[in-house]
Amino acid sequence: MTAVSMPLSITIVSPDDEQSRAVLRAYYHDIVGRYHGRPVTEAEIDAVLVEEPSDDLQLPDGLFWVAGEGTTVVGCAGLRLLPDGVGEVKRVFVTHQARGRGIASRLLAEVERVARARGLSRLRLDTRDDLVEARRLYAKHGYRPIPAFNDDPYAAHWLGKDL
């Protein structure tokens, strides 16, 4: 018997929403665990959520999307709205169980669509060396290396795309 997948919904929500908080915890479990090369504790995730809040990913400063299949949250993405027609892509993530199905591409396409509709002309992002899947995703969508635009100690690659 073949499992039937639910249609994917991609919705703008507050990063304080219950679904948002859950997917952000999963996001940080993934990236912090990769960085340390070990599973992380809930206390470590709590600390990261305080150090790296997502409150700027809601209007007027930004937007946050949650991807879901039925009642199951399978991913997220954020966009900071910056001056001069620039947006910064943040927290693009798909849960392990939902990877390999094009959900990250659909999230990124929706971020770009909304960015264009809001009059943005350029998107930028930073990422780490160990996030190879993310780097492949961004390259596939036309993001190219640009000069560093921040001094984030975790960033190793700065990418941009004209819309």
N, C-alpha and C positions, 0 to 999 in steps of 0.2 A: 504494500500500500504506500502511495506517495503522499508526503505531507504537503498540504496546501498552505502557501504563505499568504499572510494577510497583506492587503494593500498598504503601501508606505505613506504615512502622512508626515509632512514637515511643517511645523507650526512655530510661529514666534511666540515665545512665552517669557515671563520674568525669570531671571536666574535664581530668584528666591522661591519659585514654584517647587512643589514637592518633587515632581518628575525631574526638574532641572537639578535640584540638589542631589538626587540619586545618581543621575548620569554624570554629574561633575565628580562625585566620589569615585565612580568607576573609572573615569578619565584619569584622575590623579593616582588611583591604584595602579593603573597601567603605566603611566609615564614615570612616576616616582619609583615604582618597583623596577622598571627597566634601568633607570639611572643608577640605583643602588645595587642592581643585580641580585635582588632578593625580594621576597614578599614584604610589603610594608604593613605597619600596624595601623589600627584605627586612630590611635593618638597621633601618629605621623601625618595621616590624612587630615585630621582635624587641624593640625598646625599649618599645613599647606593651605587649607581653605581660608585660614585667617591671614596668612602671608600673601596669598594670591587671590583676593576676592574677585568675584565676577560682577560686582554691582555696577561697573561701568559698561556692562553689556545689556543695558536697557536705556530706553529713551530718557533724556535727550542725548546721551553719550554713546549709545550703541544698541545692538540688537542681539538676541540669543534665540537660536532655533533648537527644537527637540524633534528628533525623528522617531516615529513610533509605528509599530505594527499592531493594530488593535490597541490593547492596553499595555503592551510591552514597549518600553523605551529602548531603542537600539542605537541611538547616536545623538550627537549635538554639534553645533558650530556657533561661533560668535563673530561679531563684527563691531569694532570700535569705529565711531564716526569722528574723524579728525578734520582739522581745518584744511582749506585749499583743495577740496575735492578728493581727499585721500581717505581710505578705509584700511583698517588693520584686521586681518583675519586671525581669529583666536579659537583655540579649543575645538578643532575639528577632530571628532572621535566617533568610532563605531565599536560597539561591544564585540568581544571575541566571537560570540555565537553568531553574529550577523555579518561578519567580515566576508569579503570575496563576492559580494552580491551587488556592488556598485552603489551602495548607500552613501559612502563618503563623496563620490563624484556627484551624486544628486544633491547632497547637502551643499557642496561647494558651488554647484551651478545655481542653486537657490540664493545663496549669499551674493553671488555675482549679479544675478538678476535684480535683486532688491537694491544692491549698491548702485547699479545703473539707473534704476527707477528713482533713486534719491539724488541723482546728479553727480555721483562720484565718478571720477575719471581714472583713478589708479587705486589698486589694492596692493598691500604689502603684508609680509609676515616674516616671522623668524622661526627657526626650528633647530633641533639638535642633530648631532651626527648619528646617534643610535636610532632615530625615528626614520628608518630607511623607507618604510611604506609611505609615510607622509611625504617624504621628499619625492618619491616616485609619483604620487598623486599630484603634487603641485607641478612637477615637470610636465606631466601628461596634460594638465590644464593650462599650460603656457606661462607658468611663473618662472622667471629667470633671475639669476643672481644680481643683486644690487649692493651698493655700499651699505655697511652696517648703519642702522638708524637708531640703535640703542646700545647700552652696555650690559645687557642681561648676561649674567655669568653662565647661564645654561645654553644660550644661543650660539650656534656655530655656522649657521647659514641664514642669510637674509635674502628674501626673494620678493619680486614685484611683478605686477602685470598691469598693463594699460587696458582699460575697459573700452 
